[in-house]
Amino acid sequence: MYNLKTMQQQKQQGQKIVLLTAYDYPTAQMAVAGGVHYLLVGDSLGMVCLGYESTVFVTMEDMISHVKAVKRGAKDAFIIADLPFMSYATVADAIKNSGRLLQEGGAAAVKLEGGADFTSQIKALINNGVPVMGHLGLTPQSVNVFGGYKTQVADKKTALKLLADAQALQEAGVFAIVLEMVPAQIAELVTKELNIPTIGIGAGNRCDGQVQVFHDISGLFTDFTPRQAKKYVDACLLIQQAISDYVKEVQEDSFPSPSNARCIDNELLEQIKNHLESC
Ligand code: KIV
C-alpha cells in the first residue's frame, strides 16, 4: 500500500517512485495492475480525454467526475488530483476546491502549479489536512503567459529561480514536487537540494521518480508523442485495427457468430410463431 510515508521512504532508500496519470475507471485499473505506485488525475485530461485546446479550460466539475471514476477503478490507490486553472487563486478558493476533490472525488492529495507565490495557499491547505504536491518548470496552466509549451529553465536566472521556488515549496510543506521540462542537470541539483522527492517529466533520470501521461506511453493520443514521453505500445493503431475488423465482419455477416448469440429452444419458438399466426 503506497502513501505519503512510503513516498518519502522511497526517496530515502533510493528506490524510484513511479507515477502515472489515470483519468477513468479502466485507466486506473490498468495503472494499478501494471504496478504504478501513485496515480495522478492530471488536468491533462482536458486535452487527452476531453479534446480541449489546453488545460486552462478544465473545470472543477471535469476534475471531480474523473477523480470519482479513478477512485472507483482503484479504491486503495493513493490518488493525487490536480487543482484546475484558477481554482486556487486565493486561499479560500484553494481550500474550498481541494475539499471538493477529497470529499466528493475521493482523492488523497492535490497538486497545484506554481512557486513561492503560492505558499499561502499551500500552508493553509496543509493546516486544513490536505496534502499538497508542487509542480514547477513548465506549468501548462500558464501556457498563455509562456506563449507555448517550452522549457522555462534556460539560463542562470531561471535555474536559480527554480531552485528558490523548490525550496519555498518544501518549506511550505509540499510532500513532493513535479519538475516538468527542466534540464536534467538542474533537476538533479534540485533533487539533491531537497529532502522531499522530485518527480520528473521531461527532466532526465536523476529525479527521485517519474510521471508520465497514460495516453502518451500507450500511444492513445492520436499521432503526437511529446519528446518527454516514450510510446511503449501503439494502442491507437491496435484499437483502430480492431474497429475496422469489426466493421468488416458486420458488413460481410461473419459477426455475430452463433457463439456470440443467445437462442431459445425450438419448441418455444414454435409456440411464439403459432401465437403470432393465430392473432
Ligand atoms: O496534468 C498532468 O498530467 C500533469 C503531469 C504532466 C505532471 O500535471
Residues whose N, C-alpha, C, O or C-beta is under 5 A from the ligand:
A	BS01	KIV	T21 G42 D43 S44 V178 V211
